[in-house]
Amino acid sequence: MGLTKYSQIQVLKESNRSNRQANNNLSDAERKAKRTQMRNAIANILTPEQRTQLEQMRAERQAKKAAKAGS
């Protein structure tokens, strides 16, 4: 990931962090929409290969979470 992309993602994350207190008052559906919006914004910064890798990492994380919950 180039420095420019990294910087763009850091700005998005920092913006999300600064709004976290306001997000506490949102409904679950609104929070989910915000999360989806953030994921889409990050995905738009990444190359197609990086998006594929990110989705793979997310799938692996979900699989581990599901396996842990099942044990």
Predicted model as a PDB file, atoms N, CA, C, CB and O in Angstrom, pLDDT in the B-factor column:
MODEL        1                                                                  
ATOM      1  N   MET A   1       0.855  -1.162   0.000  1.00 49.00           N  
ATOM      2  CA  MET A   1       0.000   0.000   0.000  1.00 49.00           C  
ATOM      3  C   MET A   1       0.905   1.229   0.000  1.00 49.00           C  
ATOM      4  CB  MET A   1      -0.975  -0.005   1.225  1.00 49.00           C  
ATOM      5  O   MET A   1       1.784   1.356   0.853  1.00 49.00           O  
ATOM      6  N   GLY A   2       0.694   2.122  -0.941  1.00 58.00           N  
ATOM      7  CA  GLY A   2       1.503   3.324  -1.013  1.00 58.00           C  
ATOM      8  C   GLY A   2       1.208   4.250   0.154  1.00 58.00           C  
ATOM      9  O   GLY A   2       0.167   4.150   0.802  1.00 58.00           O  
ATOM     10  N   LEU A   3       2.129   5.139   0.403  1.00 65.00           N  
ATOM     11  CA  LEU A   3       1.972   6.067   1.516  1.00 65.00           C  
ATOM     12  C   LEU A   3       0.717   6.911   1.351  1.00 65.00           C  
ATOM     13  CB  LEU A   3       3.198   6.969   1.635  1.00 65.00           C  
ATOM     14  O   LEU A   3       0.029   7.205   2.329  1.00 65.00           O  
ATOM     15  N   THR A   4       0.421   7.294   0.131  1.00 87.00           N  
ATOM     16  CA  THR A   4      -0.763   8.111  -0.115  1.00 87.00           C  
ATOM     17  C   THR A   4      -2.022   7.369   0.299  1.00 87.00           C  
ATOM     18  CB  THR A   4      -0.846   8.510  -1.591  1.00 87.00           C  
ATOM     19  O   THR A   4      -2.886   7.937   0.967  1.00 87.00           O  
ATOM     20  N   LYS A   5      -2.133   6.113  -0.089  1.00 87.00           N  
ATOM     21  CA  LYS A   5      -3.297   5.318   0.285  1.00 87.00           C  
ATOM     22  C   LYS A   5      -3.356   5.136   1.790  1.00 87.00           C  
ATOM     23  CB  LYS A   5      -3.268   3.956  -0.412  1.00 87.00           C  
ATOM     24  O   LYS A   5      -4.421   5.249   2.397  1.00 87.00           O  
ATOM     25  N   TYR A   6      -2.218   4.857   2.384  1.00 87.00           N  
ATOM     26  CA  TYR A   6      -2.147   4.684   3.832  1.00 87.00           C  
ATOM     27  C   TYR A   6      -2.621   5.957   4.529  1.00 87.00           C  
ATOM     28  CB  TYR A   6      -0.706   4.327   4.274  1.00 87.00           C  
ATOM     29  O   TYR A   6      -3.401   5.896   5.480  1.00 87.00           O  
ATOM     30  N   SER A   7      -2.153   7.099   4.058  1.00 89.00           N  
ATOM     31  CA  SER A   7      -2.543   8.370   4.658  1.00 89.00           C  
ATOM     32  C   SER A   7      -4.033   8.623   4.510  1.00 89.00           C  
ATOM     33  CB  SER A   7      -1.761   9.510   4.033  1.00 89.00           C  
ATOM     34  O   SER A   7      -4.680   9.103   5.441  1.00 89.00           O  
ATOM     35  N   GLN A   8      -4.578   8.304   3.349  1.00 88.00           N  
ATOM     36  CA  GLN A   8      -6.007   8.492   3.131  1.00 88.00           C  
ATOM     37  C   GLN A   8      -6.826   7.630   4.089  1.00 88.00           C  
ATOM     38  CB  GLN A   8      -6.371   8.161   1.681  1.00 88.00           C  
ATOM     39  O   GLN A   8      -7.822   8.090   4.648  1.00 88.00           O  
ATOM     40  N   ILE A   9      -6.413   6.407   4.274  1.00 89.00           N  
ATOM     41  CA  ILE A   9      -7.127   5.502   5.178  1.00 89.00           C  
ATOM     42  C   ILE A   9      -7.006   5.987   6.617  1.00 89.00           C  
ATOM     43  CB  ILE A   9      -6.584   4.062   5.051  1.00 89.00           C  
ATOM     44  O   ILE A   9      -7.968   5.916   7.383  1.00 89.00           O  
ATOM     45  N   GLN A  10      -5.834   6.477   6.984  1.00 89.00           N  
ATOM     46  CA  GLN A  10      -5.645   6.988   8.347  1.00 89.00           C  
ATOM     47  C   GLN A  10      -6.561   8.181   8.612  1.00 89.00           C  
ATOM     48  CB  GLN A  10      -4.173   7.389   8.574  1.00 89.00           C  
ATOM     49  O   GLN A  10      -7.109   8.315   9.706  1.00 89.00           O  
ATOM     50  N   VAL A  11      -6.728   9.044   7.615  1.00 88.00           N  
ATOM     51  CA  VAL A  11      -7.624  10.192   7.767  1.00 88.00           C  
ATOM     52  C   VAL A  11      -9.063   9.711   7.980  1.00 88.00           C  
ATOM     53  CB  VAL A  11      -7.541  11.120   6.524  1.00 88.00           C  
ATOM     54  O   VAL A  11      -9.776  10.239   8.834  1.00 88.00           O  
ATOM     55  N   LEU A  12      -9.487   8.707   7.204  1.00 86.00           N  
ATOM     56  CA  LEU A  12     -10.830   8.152   7.374  1.00 86.00           C  
ATOM     57  C   LEU A  12     -11.008   7.564   8.771  1.00 86.00           C  
ATOM     58  CB  LEU A  12     -11.104   7.079   6.311  1.00 86.00           C  
ATOM     59  O   LEU A  12     -12.028   7.790   9.421  1.00 86.00           O  
ATOM     60  N   LYS A  13     -10.016   6.812   9.224  1.00 88.00           N  
ATOM     61  CA  LYS A  13     -10.101   6.186  10.539  1.00 88.00           C  
ATOM     62  C   LYS A  13     -10.139   7.234  11.648  1.00 88.00           C  
ATOM     63  CB  LYS A  13      -8.920   5.237  10.752  1.00 88.00           C  
ATOM     64  O   LYS A  13     -10.900   7.098  12.607  1.00 88.00           O  
ATOM     65  N   GLU A  14      -9.333   8.265  11.523  1.00 87.00           N  
ATOM     66  CA  GLU A  14      -9.299   9.325  12.531  1.00 87.00           C  
ATOM     67  C   GLU A  14     -10.635  10.062  12.579  1.00 87.00           C  
ATOM     68  CB  GLU A  14      -8.155  10.315  12.237  1.00 87.00           C  
ATOM     69  O   GLU A  14     -11.127  10.402  13.655  1.00 87.00           O  
ATOM     70  N   SER A  15     -11.206  10.300  11.425  1.00 83.00           N  
ATOM     71  CA  SER A  15     -12.520  10.949  11.362  1.00 83.00           C  
ATOM     72  C   SER A  15     -13.566  10.080  12.059  1.00 83.00           C  
ATOM     73  CB  SER A  15     -12.933  11.214   9.890  1.00 83.00           C  
ATOM     74  O   SER A  15     -14.410  10.583  12.801  1.00 83.00           O  
ATOM     75  N   ASN A  16     -13.499   8.788  11.815  1.00 81.00           N  
ATOM     76  CA  ASN A  16     -14.428   7.857  12.455  1.00 81.00           C  
ATOM     77  C   ASN A  16     -14.232   7.847  13.970  1.00 81.00           C  
ATOM     78  CB  ASN A  16     -14.243   6.441  11.889  1.00 81.00           C  
ATOM     79  O   ASN A  16     -15.203   7.829  14.726  1.00 81.00           O  
ATOM     80  N   ARG A  17     -12.978   7.860  14.408  1.00 82.00           N  
ATOM     81  CA  ARG A  17     -12.685   7.876  15.846  1.00 82.00           C  
ATOM     82  C   ARG A  17     -13.241   9.130  16.506  1.00 82.00           C  
ATOM     83  CB  ARG A  17     -11.174   7.785  16.087  1.00 82.00           C  
ATOM     84  O   ARG A  17     -13.813   9.062  17.594  1.00 82.00           O  
ATOM     85  N   SER A  18     -13.073  10.280  15.845  1.00 77.00           N  
ATOM     86  CA  SER A  18     -13.534  11.526  16.441  1.00 77.00           C  
ATOM     87  C   SER A  18     -15.054  11.583  16.524  1.00 77.00           C  
ATOM     88  CB  SER A  18     -13.014  12.709  15.648  1.00 77.00           C  
ATOM     89  O   SER A  18     -15.603  12.306  17.355  1.00 77.00           O  
ATOM     90  N   ASN A  19     -15.738  10.827  15.668  1.00 76.00           N  
ATOM     91  CA  ASN A  19     -17.201  10.794  15.686  1.00 76.00           C  
ATOM     92  C   ASN A  19     -17.752   9.652  16.536  1.00 76.00           C  
ATOM     93  CB  ASN A  19     -17.730  10.675  14.274  1.00 76.00           C  
ATOM     94  O   ASN A  19     -18.967   9.477  16.622  1.00 76.00           O  
ATOM     95  N   ARG A  20     -16.894   8.895  17.148  1.00 76.00           N  
ATOM     96  CA  ARG A  20     -17.320   7.708  17.892  1.00 76.00           C  
ATOM     97  C   ARG A  20     -18.298   8.047  19.019  1.00 76.00           C  
ATOM     98  CB  ARG A  20     -16.107   6.995  18.465  1.00 76.00           C  
ATOM     99  O   ARG A  20     -19.261   7.314  19.246  1.00 76.00           O  
ATOM    100  N   GLN A  21     -18.057   9.146  19.721  1.00 74.00           N  
ATOM    101  CA  GLN A  21     -18.950   9.535  20.815  1.00 74.00           C  
ATOM    102  C   GLN A  21     -20.357   9.800  20.284  1.00 74.00           C  
ATOM    103  CB  GLN A  21     -18.408  10.785  21.542  1.00 74.00           C  
ATOM    104  O   GLN A  21     -21.341   9.380  20.894  1.00 74.00           O  
ATOM    105  N   ALA A  22     -20.452  10.488  19.161  1.00 74.00           N  
ATOM    106  CA  ALA A  22     -21.765  10.755  18.557  1.00 74.00           C  
ATOM    107  C   ALA A  22     -22.402   9.459  18.065  1.00 74.00           C  
ATOM    108  CB  ALA A  22     -21.632  11.760  17.389  1.00 74.00           C  
ATOM    109  O   ALA A  22     -23.624   9.311  18.103  1.00 74.00           O  
ATOM    110  N   ASN A  23     -21.579   8.525  17.606  1.00 74.00           N  
ATOM    111  CA  ASN A  23     -22.093   7.254  17.105  1.00 74.00           C  
ATOM    112  C   ASN A  23     -22.708   6.397  18.201  1.00 74.00           C  
ATOM    113  CB  ASN A  23     -20.990   6.487  16.426  1.00 74.00           C  
ATOM    114  O   ASN A  23     -23.503   5.505  17.906  1.00 74.00           O  
ATOM    115  N   ASN A  24     -22.361   6.644  19.448  1.00 78.00           N  
ATOM    116  CA  ASN A  24     -22.923   5.871  20.557  1.00 78.00           C  
ATOM    117  C   ASN A  24     -24.429   6.074  20.676  1.00 78.00           C  
ATOM    118  CB  ASN A  24     -22.244   6.256  21.868  1.00 78.00           C  
ATOM    119  O   ASN A  24     -25.133   5.223  21.219  1.00 78.00           O  
ATOM    120  N   ASN A  25     -24.919   7.196  20.171  1.00 81.00           N  
ATOM    121  CA  ASN A  25     -26.347   7.501  20.269  1.00 81.00           C  
ATOM    122  C   ASN A  25     -27.140   6.978  19.072  1.00 81.00           C  
ATOM    123  CB  ASN A  25     -26.547   9.000  20.395  1.00 81.00           C  
ATOM    124  O   ASN A  25     -28.353   7.175  19.006  1.00 81.00           O  
ATOM    125  N   LEU A  26     -26.480   6.322  18.136  1.00 84.00           N  
ATOM    126  CA  LEU A  26     -27.156   5.818  16.948  1.00 84.00           C  
ATOM    127  C   LEU A  26     -27.791   4.464  17.204  1.00 84.00           C  
ATOM    128  CB  LEU A  26     -26.183   5.723  15.789  1.00 84.00           C  
ATOM    129  O   LEU A  26     -27.374   3.724  18.094  1.00 84.00           O  
ATOM    130  N   SER A  27     -28.797   4.156  16.419  1.00 88.00           N  
ATOM    131  CA  SER A  27     -29.413   2.830  16.500  1.00 88.00           C  
ATOM    132  C   SER A  27     -28.454   1.810  15.882  1.00 88.00           C  
ATOM    133  CB  SER A  27     -30.807   2.804  15.774  1.00 88.00           C  
ATOM    134  O   SER A  27     -27.476   2.181  15.234  1.00 88.00           O  
ATOM    135  N   ASP A  28     -28.741   0.538  16.085  1.00 89.00           N  
ATOM    136  CA  ASP A  28     -27.896  -0.513  15.522  1.00 89.00           C  
ATOM    137  C   ASP A  28     -27.849  -0.416  14.002  1.00 89.00           C  
ATOM    138  CB  ASP A  28     -28.402  -1.895  15.948  1.00 89.00           C  
ATOM    139  O   ASP A  28     -26.789  -0.588  13.400  1.00 89.00           O  
ATOM    140  N   ALA A  29     -28.987  -0.144  13.383  1.00 91.00           N  
ATOM    141  CA  ALA A  29     -29.043  -0.037  11.925  1.00 91.00           C  
ATOM    142  C   ALA A  29     -28.209   1.135  11.428  1.00 91.00           C  
ATOM    143  CB  ALA A  29     -30.491   0.116  11.456  1.00 91.00           C  
ATOM    144  O   ALA A  29     -27.524   1.028  10.411  1.00 91.00           O  
ATOM    145  N   GLU A  30     -28.266   2.250  12.144  1.00 89.00           N  
ATOM    146  CA  GLU A  30     -27.470   3.425  11.753  1.00 89.00           C  
ATOM    147  C   GLU A  30     -25.977   3.151  11.924  1.00 89.00           C  
ATOM    148  CB  GLU A  30     -27.879   4.661  12.587  1.00 89.00           C  
ATOM    149  O   GLU A  30     -25.160   3.565  11.101  1.00 89.00           O  
ATOM    150  N   ARG A  31     -25.632   2.445  13.007  1.00 86.00           N  
ATOM    151  CA  ARG A  31     -24.220   2.093  13.234  1.00 86.00           C  
ATOM    152  C   ARG A  31     -23.711   1.168  12.137  1.00 86.00           C  
ATOM    153  CB  ARG A  31     -24.041   1.424  14.611  1.00 86.00           C  
ATOM    154  O   ARG A  31     -22.592   1.319  11.646  1.00 86.00           O  
ATOM    155  N   LYS A  32     -24.557   0.203  11.760  1.00 90.00           N  
ATOM    156  CA  LYS A  32     -24.183  -0.723  10.693  1.00 90.00           C  
ATOM    157  C   LYS A  32     -23.997   0.029   9.372  1.00 90.00           C  
ATOM    158  CB  LYS A  32     -25.251  -1.828  10.537  1.00 90.00           C  
ATOM    159  O   LYS A  32     -23.077  -0.267   8.610  1.00 90.00           O  
ATOM    160  N   ALA A  33     -24.860   0.986   9.108  1.00 91.00           N  
ATOM    161  CA  ALA A  33     -24.747   1.792   7.886  1.00 91.00           C  
ATOM    162  C   ALA A  33     -23.447   2.596   7.886  1.00 91.00           C  
ATOM    163  CB  ALA A  33     -25.957   2.741   7.751  1.00 91.00           C  
ATOM    164  O   ALA A  33     -22.783   2.704   6.855  1.00 91.00           O  
ATOM    165  N   LYS A  34     -23.086   3.155   9.033  1.00 88.00           N  
ATOM    166  CA  LYS A  34     -21.826   3.901   9.155  1.00 88.00           C  
ATOM    167  C   LYS A  34     -20.628   2.982   8.914  1.00 88.00           C  
ATOM    168  CB  LYS A  34     -21.718   4.560  10.552  1.00 88.00           C  
ATOM    169  O   LYS A  34     -19.668   3.365   8.245  1.00 88.00           O  
ATOM    170  N   ARG A  35     -20.690   1.775   9.461  1.00 88.00           N  
ATOM    171  CA  ARG A  35     -19.612   0.801   9.289  1.00 88.00           C  
ATOM    172  C   ARG A  35     -19.470   0.428   7.813  1.00 88.00           C  
ATOM    173  CB  ARG A  35     -19.876  -0.464  10.145  1.00 88.00           C  
ATOM    174  O   ARG A  35     -18.360   0.343   7.287  1.00 88.00           O  
ATOM    175  N   THR A  36     -20.597   0.208   7.158  1.00 92.00           N  
ATOM    176  CA  THR A  36     -20.588  -0.125   5.734  1.00 92.00           C  
ATOM    177  C   THR A  36     -20.032   1.034   4.916  1.00 92.00           C  
ATOM    178  CB  THR A  36     -22.003  -0.483   5.254  1.00 92.00           C  
ATOM    179  O   THR A  36     -19.264   0.832   3.975  1.00 92.00           O  
ATOM    180  N   GLN A  37     -20.424   2.234   5.283  1.00 91.00           N  
ATOM    181  CA  GLN A  37     -19.921   3.424   4.587  1.00 91.00           C  
ATOM    182  C   GLN A  37     -18.401   3.527   4.726  1.00 91.00           C  
ATOM    183  CB  GLN A  37     -20.596   4.702   5.142  1.00 91.00           C  
ATOM    184  O   GLN A  37     -17.708   3.852   3.762  1.00 91.00           O  
ATOM    185  N   MET A  38     -17.891   3.253   5.908  1.00 89.00           N  
ATOM    186  CA  MET A  38     -16.446   3.302   6.155  1.00 89.00           C  
ATOM    187  C   MET A  38     -15.735   2.229   5.338  1.00 89.00           C  
ATOM    188  CB  MET A  38     -16.140   3.120   7.661  1.00 89.00           C  
ATOM    189  O   MET A  38     -14.706   2.500   4.719  1.00 89.00           O  
ATOM    190  N   ARG A  39     -16.274   1.023   5.332  1.00 90.00           N  
ATOM    191  CA  ARG A  39     -15.666  -0.066   4.560  1.00 90.00           C  
ATOM    192  C   ARG A  39     -15.632   0.270   3.077  1.00 90.00           C  
ATOM    193  CB  ARG A  39     -16.431  -1.376   4.783  1.00 90.00           C  
ATOM    194  O   ARG A  39     -14.641   0.005   2.396  1.00 90.00           O  
ATOM    195  N   ASN A  40     -16.719   0.855   2.576  1.00 92.00           N  
ATOM    196  CA  ASN A  40     -16.773   1.224   1.164  1.00 92.00           C  
ATOM    197  C   ASN A  40     -15.772   2.327   0.841  1.00 92.00           C  
ATOM    198  CB  ASN A  40     -18.184   1.671   0.787  1.00 92.00           C  
ATOM    199  O   ASN A  40     -15.143   2.302  -0.217  1.00 92.00           O  
ATOM    200  N   ALA A  41     -15.622   3.284   1.736  1.00 92.00           N  
ATOM    201  CA  ALA A  41     -14.665   4.363   1.519  1.00 92.00           C  
ATOM    202  C   ALA A  41     -13.241   3.812   1.460  1.00 92.00           C  
ATOM    203  CB  ALA A  41     -14.785   5.421   2.630  1.00 92.00           C  
ATOM    204  O   ALA A  41     -12.443   4.237   0.624  1.00 92.00           O  
ATOM    205  N   ILE A  42     -12.923   2.873   2.339  1.00 91.00           N  
ATOM    206  CA  ILE A  42     -11.594   2.253   2.329  1.00 91.00           C  
ATOM    207  C   ILE A  42     -11.415   1.429   1.067  1.00 91.00           C  
ATOM    208  CB  ILE A  42     -11.386   1.371   3.579  1.00 91.00           C  
ATOM    209  O   ILE A  42     -10.360   1.486   0.435  1.00 91.00           O  
ATOM    210  N   ALA A  43     -12.432   0.661   0.691  1.00 91.00           N  
ATOM    211  CA  ALA A  43     -12.347  -0.174  -0.509  1.00 91.00           C  
ATOM    212  C   ALA A  43     -12.112   0.672  -1.760  1.00 91.00           C  
ATOM    213  CB  ALA A  43     -13.625  -1.004  -0.671  1.00 91.00           C  
ATOM    214  O   ALA A  43     -11.414   0.238  -2.676  1.00 91.00           O  
ATOM    215  N   ASN A  44     -12.685   1.864  -1.806  1.00 92.00           N  
ATOM    216  CA  ASN A  44     -12.499   2.739  -2.961  1.00 92.00           C  
ATOM    217  C   ASN A  44     -11.070   3.255  -3.085  1.00 92.00           C  
ATOM    218  CB  ASN A  44     -13.451   3.905  -2.878  1.00 92.00           C  
ATOM    219  O   ASN A  44     -10.646   3.649  -4.172  1.00 92.00           O  
ATOM    220  N   ILE A  45     -10.335   3.257  -1.995  1.00 92.00           N  
ATOM    221  CA  ILE A  45      -8.947   3.707  -2.014  1.00 92.00           C  
ATOM    222  C   ILE A  45      -8.021   2.595  -2.506  1.00 92.00           C  
ATOM    223  CB  ILE A  45      -8.517   4.177  -0.616  1.00 92.00           C  
ATOM    224  O   ILE A  45      -7.004   2.866  -3.144  1.00 92.00           O  
ATOM    225  N   LEU A  46      -8.373   1.351  -2.209  1.00 92.00           N  
ATOM    226  CA  LEU A  46      -7.512   0.211  -2.514  1.00 92.00           C  
ATOM    227  C   LEU A  46      -7.580  -0.202  -3.982  1.00 92.00           C  
ATOM    228  CB  LEU A  46      -7.889  -0.963  -1.641  1.00 92.00           C  
ATOM    229  O   LEU A  46      -8.546   0.087  -4.687  1.00 92.00           O  
ATOM    230  N   THR A  47      -6.523  -0.887  -4.418  1.00 92.00           N  
ATOM    231  CA  THR A  47      -6.520  -1.475  -5.754  1.00 92.00           C  
ATOM    232  C   THR A  47      -7.385  -2.728  -5.724  1.00 92.00           C  
ATOM    233  CB  THR A  47      -5.063  -1.804  -6.231  1.00 92.00           C  
ATOM    234  O   THR A  47      -7.693  -3.227  -4.641  1.00 92.00           O  
ATOM    235  N   PRO A  48      -7.787  -3.253  -6.881  1.00 94.00           N  
ATOM    236  CA  PRO A  48      -8.586  -4.481  -6.891  1.00 94.00           C  
ATOM    237  C   PRO A  48      -7.901  -5.643  -6.162  1.00 94.00           C  
ATOM    238  CB  PRO A  48      -8.882  -4.885  -8.323  1.00 94.00           C  
ATOM    239  O   PRO A  48      -8.564  -6.411  -5.464  1.00 94.00           O  
ATOM    240  N   GLU A  49      -6.590  -5.774  -6.319  1.00 95.00           N  
ATOM    241  CA  GLU A  49      -5.858  -6.842  -5.648  1.00 95.00           C  
ATOM    242  C   GLU A  49      -5.890  -6.661  -4.132  1.00 95.00           C  
ATOM    243  CB  GLU A  49      -4.411  -6.886  -6.143  1.00 95.00           C  
ATOM    244  O   GLU A  49      -6.045  -7.626  -3.383  1.00 95.00           O  
ATOM    245  N   GLN A  50      -5.743  -5.414  -3.693  1.00 92.00           N  
ATOM    246  CA  GLN A  50      -5.774  -5.133  -2.265  1.00 92.00           C  
ATOM    247  C   GLN A  50      -7.169  -5.380  -1.686  1.00 92.00           C  
ATOM    248  CB  GLN A  50      -5.337  -3.688  -2.000  1.00 92.00           C  
ATOM    249  O   GLN A  50      -7.305  -5.860  -0.561  1.00 92.00           O  
ATOM    250  N   ARG A  51      -8.204  -5.049  -2.466  1.00 93.00           N  
ATOM    251  CA  ARG A  51      -9.576  -5.310  -2.018  1.00 93.00           C  
ATOM    252  C   ARG A  51      -9.810  -6.800  -1.842  1.00 93.00           C  
ATOM    253  CB  ARG A  51     -10.591  -4.730  -3.014  1.00 93.00           C  
ATOM    254  O   ARG A  51     -10.431  -7.229  -0.870  1.00 93.00           O  
ATOM    255  N   THR A  52      -9.309  -7.591  -2.789  1.00 94.00           N  
ATOM    256  CA  THR A  52      -9.445  -9.042  -2.703  1.00 94.00           C  
ATOM    257  C   THR A  52      -8.762  -9.561  -1.447  1.00 94.00           C  
ATOM    258  CB  THR A  52      -8.856  -9.719  -3.951  1.00 94.00           C  
ATOM    259  O   THR A  52      -9.314 -10.392  -0.726  1.00 94.00           O  
ATOM    260  N   GLN A  53      -7.565  -9.066  -1.196  1.00 94.00           N  
ATOM    261  CA  GLN A  53      -6.814  -9.489  -0.014  1.00 94.00           C  
ATOM    262  C   GLN A  53      -7.550  -9.073   1.268  1.00 94.00           C  
ATOM    263  CB  GLN A  53      -5.386  -8.885  -0.036  1.00 94.00           C  
ATOM    264  O   GLN A  53      -7.606  -9.841   2.228  1.00 94.00           O  
ATOM    265  N   LEU A  54      -8.107  -7.876   1.282  1.00 91.00           N  
ATOM    266  CA  LEU A  54      -8.841  -7.405   2.448  1.00 91.00           C  
ATOM    267  C   LEU A  54     -10.072  -8.272   2.706  1.00 91.00           C  
ATOM    268  CB  LEU A  54      -9.254  -5.942   2.262  1.00 91.00           C  
ATOM    269  O   LEU A  54     -10.346  -8.640   3.849  1.00 91.00           O  
ATOM    270  N   GLU A  55     -10.804  -8.595   1.662  1.00 92.00           N  
ATOM    271  CA  GLU A  55     -11.986  -9.448   1.812  1.00 92.00           C  
ATOM    272  C   GLU A  55     -11.606 -10.838   2.313  1.00 92.00           C  
ATOM    273  CB  GLU A  55     -12.734  -9.560   0.480  1.00 92.00           C  
ATOM    274  O   GLU A  55     -12.320 -11.434   3.120  1.00 92.00           O  
ATOM    275  N   GLN A  56     -10.484 -11.344   1.830  1.00 95.00           N  
ATOM    276  CA  GLN A  56     -10.002 -12.654   2.285  1.00 95.00           C  
ATOM    277  C   GLN A  56      -9.658 -12.600   3.774  1.00 95.00           C  
ATOM    278  CB  GLN A  56      -8.762 -13.101   1.462  1.00 95.00           C  
ATOM    279  O   GLN A  56      -9.997 -13.516   4.524  1.00 95.00           O  
ATOM    280  N   MET A  57      -8.996 -11.543   4.196  1.00 94.00           N  
ATOM    281  CA  MET A  57      -8.637 -11.391   5.604  1.00 94.00           C  
ATOM    282  C   MET A  57      -9.890 -11.284   6.475  1.00 94.00           C  
ATOM    283  CB  MET A  57      -7.743 -10.152   5.799  1.00 94.00           C  
ATOM    284  O   MET A  57      -9.945 -11.857   7.563  1.00 94.00           O  
ATOM    285  N   ARG A  58     -10.894 -10.551   5.994  1.00 92.00           N  
ATOM    286  CA  ARG A  58     -12.148 -10.425   6.745  1.00 92.00           C  
ATOM    287  C   ARG A  58     -12.844 -11.767   6.872  1.00 92.00           C  
ATOM    288  CB  ARG A  58     -13.081  -9.416   6.072  1.00 92.00           C  
ATOM    289  O   ARG A  58     -13.366 -12.102   7.936  1.00 92.00           O  
ATOM    290  N   ALA A  59     -12.854 -12.538   5.793  1.00 95.00           N  
ATOM    291  CA  ALA A  59     -13.499 -13.858   5.810  1.00 95.00           C  
ATOM    292  C   ALA A  59     -12.784 -14.776   6.802  1.00 95.00           C  
ATOM    293  CB  ALA A  59     -13.498 -14.491   4.389  1.00 95.00           C  
ATOM    294  O   ALA A  59     -13.434 -15.514   7.542  1.00 95.00           O  
ATOM    295  N   GLU A  60     -11.458 -14.736   6.819  1.00 95.00           N  
ATOM    296  CA  GLU A  60     -10.692 -15.553   7.759  1.00 95.00           C  
ATOM    297  C   GLU A  60     -10.998 -15.141   9.199  1.00 95.00           C  
ATOM    298  CB  GLU A  60      -9.181 -15.429   7.475  1.00 95.00           C  
ATOM    299  O   GLU A  60     -11.134 -15.994  10.077  1.00 95.00           O  
ATOM    300  N   ARG A  61     -11.106 -13.842   9.437  1.00 93.00           N  
ATOM    301  CA  ARG A  61     -11.392 -13.340  10.780  1.00 93.00           C  
ATOM    302  C   ARG A  61     -12.788 -13.795  11.221  1.00 93.00           C  
ATOM    303  CB  ARG A  61     -11.284 -11.791  10.819  1.00 93.00           C  
ATOM    304  O   ARG A  61     -12.980 -14.189  12.371  1.00 93.00           O  
ATOM    305  N   GLN A  62     -13.757 -13.740  10.304  1.00 93.00           N  
ATOM    306  CA  GLN A  62     -15.112 -14.182  10.639  1.00 93.00           C  
ATOM    307  C   GLN A  62     -15.154 -15.675  10.915  1.00 93.00           C  
ATOM    308  CB  GLN A  62     -16.080 -13.835   9.512  1.00 93.00           C  
ATOM    309  O   GLN A  62     -15.879 -16.122  11.803  1.00 93.00           O  
ATOM    310  N   ALA A  63     -14.375 -16.457  10.155  1.00 94.00           N  
ATOM    311  CA  ALA A  63     -14.332 -17.897  10.363  1.00 94.00           C  
ATOM    312  C   ALA A  63     -13.747 -18.221  11.739  1.00 94.00           C  
ATOM    313  CB  ALA A  63     -13.509 -18.575   9.254  1.00 94.00           C  
ATOM    314  O   ALA A  63     -14.252 -19.100  12.437  1.00 94.00           O  
ATOM    315  N   LYS A  64     -12.699 -17.523  12.122  1.00 93.00           N  
ATOM    316  CA  LYS A  64     -12.097 -17.733  13.442  1.00 93.00           C  
ATOM    317  C   LYS A  64     -13.072 -17.361  14.542  1.00 93.00           C  
ATOM    318  CB  LYS A  64     -10.808 -16.917  13.586  1.00 93.00           C  
ATOM    319  O   LYS A  64     -13.178 -18.049  15.558  1.00 93.00           O  
ATOM    320  N   LYS A  65     -13.793 -16.247  14.324  1.00 90.00           N  
ATOM    321  CA  LYS A  65     -14.767 -15.798  15.312  1.00 90.00           C  
ATOM    322  C   LYS A  65     -15.886 -16.820  15.460  1.00 90.00           C  
ATOM    323  CB  LYS A  65     -15.343 -14.431  14.920  1.00 90.00           C  
ATOM    324  O   LYS A  65     -16.319 -17.112  16.575  1.00 90.00           O  
ATOM    325  N   ALA A  66     -16.351 -17.361  14.348  1.00 91.00           N  
ATOM    326  CA  ALA A  66     -17.419 -18.369  14.383  1.00 91.00           C  
ATOM    327  C   ALA A  66     -16.937 -19.650  15.051  1.00 91.00           C  
ATOM    328  CB  ALA A  66     -17.919 -18.674  12.961  1.00 91.00           C  
ATOM    329  O   ALA A  66     -17.680 -20.276  15.807  1.00 91.00           O  
ATOM    330  N   ALA A  67     -15.693 -20.040  14.773  1.00 90.00           N  
ATOM    331  CA  ALA A  67     -15.146 -21.256  15.380  1.00 90.00           C  
ATOM    332  C   ALA A  67     -14.987 -21.066  16.891  1.00 90.00           C  
ATOM    333  CB  ALA A  67     -13.783 -21.623  14.736  1.00 90.00           C  
ATOM    334  O   ALA A  67     -15.234 -21.990  17.666  1.00 90.00           O  
ATOM    335  N   LYS A  68     -14.580 -19.879  17.297  1.00 88.00           N  
ATOM    336  CA  LYS A  68     -14.397 -19.606  18.721  1.00 88.00           C  
ATOM    337  C   LYS A  68     -15.759 -19.605  19.432  1.00 88.00           C  
ATOM    338  CB  LYS A  68     -13.670 -18.246  18.928  1.00 88.00           C  
ATOM    339  O   LYS A  68     -15.883 -20.107  20.549  1.00 88.00           O  
ATOM    340  N   ALA A  69     -16.760 -19.044  18.783  1.00 85.00           N  
ATOM    341  CA  ALA A  69     -18.098 -19.001  19.382  1.00 85.00           C  
ATOM    342  C   ALA A  69     -18.703 -20.399  19.502  1.00 85.00           C  
ATOM    343  CB  ALA A  69     -19.022 -18.103  18.552  1.00 85.00           C  
ATOM    344  O   ALA A  69     -19.483 -20.675  20.414  1.00 85.00           O  
ATOM    345  N   GLY A  70     -18.332 -21.272  18.570  1.00 79.00           N  
ATOM    346  CA  GLY A  70     -18.861 -22.638  18.583  1.00 79.00           C  
ATOM    347  C   GLY A  70     -18.209 -23.527  19.591  1.00 79.00           C  
ATOM    348  O   GLY A  70     -18.747 -24.590  19.901  1.00 79.00           O  
ATOM    349  N   SER A  71     -17.060 -23.140  20.123  1.00 71.00           N  
ATOM    350  CA  SER A  71     -16.372 -24.033  21.076  1.00 71.00           C  
ATOM    351  C   SER A  71     -16.728 -23.754  22.488  1.00 71.00           C  
ATOM    352  CB  SER A  71     -14.899 -23.928  20.928  1.00 71.00           C  
ATOM    353  O   SER A  71     -16.229 -24.423  23.393  1.00 71.00           O  
TER     354      SER A  71                                                      
ENDMDL                                                                          
END                                                                             
